[in-house]
Every structure is written in structure tokens, then in C-alpha cells.
Amino acid sequence: MHAVFFDLDGTLLDTLPDLHVCVNMILKRYGYAEAGYDEVRAAVGNGARKLWERLLPQGAPLERCLSEFRALYAEHSCERTVPYDGAEETLTCLKEKGLKLAVVTNKPHEATVKVIGKYFRADMFDFVAGDSGDFPVKPDPSLARYAALTLRVSPADCLFVGDGETDFLTAKNAGMRPLSALWGYRTEEVLRAAGAREFVTRFEEILKYV
């Protein structure tokens, strides 16, 4: 392996507390019932648009809710979010081994840059990109392949770590080696149903694969 790619929500950071609060602020603003914590957790993973498609009732103003959510979350994305145990130490060790590190996520790009900048040192990642509208969202492999091209590494030499079935499929579609994290927002059963076969239960276990 020459590079390790990471999903963000549910993999590097537990962002669900901030997501849950911001989602319910928008739902309340429009007079809809608030979403439960587990409901929001089940809805994340395929980008902000898909999140709102899953949560809003039929006939709701999707575009307005999505736009207002993006603005609200960009402002309040770092209030309750925390890194997962072992993330900083493992990432530092990977850097010391000479591997390139990337973040490829369906999270809105502005919020992605903000949370990465707050919770990790400036030189930790060699490539960081969220959903800016320039590429299709995961599991489309376009952004992951672009990241590999930018880092000048072959996709076959990249490990892709993520907590969701979307991440497993992205890795497979991009020609990267998938590694599924079980500390995030999806169960092993869900991941296995998508085809995942290699799992880690602690961040430090990633080191075994590089």
C-alpha cells in the first residue's frame, strides 16, 4: 500500500451529534416532526441530498431544506463532533511510514474542510475533498480515482477505509482495497450484505494492512 483513503463521517469523526441537531433545526423550521438519532444515522452516507430525500415527507421543499441545511451545518459542524479513539495516533504512524493520506467523503466540501482543519493538524492529509458538485457522490469512484491521480499512486496500491456500504462499493469500483470500520454507523451485517469481507474494530488495526 502506498496510500490510505478515509471516509469522514463515521470513520474519522463521529459527526452524528452535530448532524442530528442541524437536521432537526431545519425540520422544526418547516413544521415537520423531528427525526430520531437512529433515523438520522440510517440516512447518512450518500450525501446531503440523499439524506434529505430520505428524511423529508413527500411534497416537502427539498431544495430549500437542502440549501438551508448546508449553510446551517457549515456554521455548526464542530460543536459536538469528536474524533474516534486512536485516529490521531494511527494517522501519525501511517504518515511516519511514508504513506499518503486522503479524505474522500460525500459530506459537503465546505464542512469537510472545516472539520478536518479543526480536528487534525494541517499537514496530516495530502488530499481532502467532499461533495462540491464537481464529481458524482460515492459509490461513484470518480473522486477517489481523481485523488489517486493527484497523489500519483495507483488505485491498486490504495487502501480505502470506511464505515459504510457506500465506502466498500467506492473502493471496489475504484480498484482499491476496501477495509470496513465497525466503529461507525453501519453494522457488520449491513456491510457483509454489500460484499465486505475485511473488517477492523479499532483504529490501530488499520496498521496491519499496510
ABEGO torsion letter per residue (X at the ends): XABBBBBABGAABBAAAAAAAAAAAAAAAAGBBBBBAAAAAAABGAEAAAAAAAABBBGBBAAAAAAAAAAAAAAAAAAABBBBBGAAAAAAAAAAAGBBBBBBBABBAAAAAAAAAAABBAAABABBBBBAGABBBOABAAAAAAAAAAAGBBAAABBBBBABAAAAAAAAAAGBBBBBBAABABBAAAAAAAGBABBBABAAAAAAAX
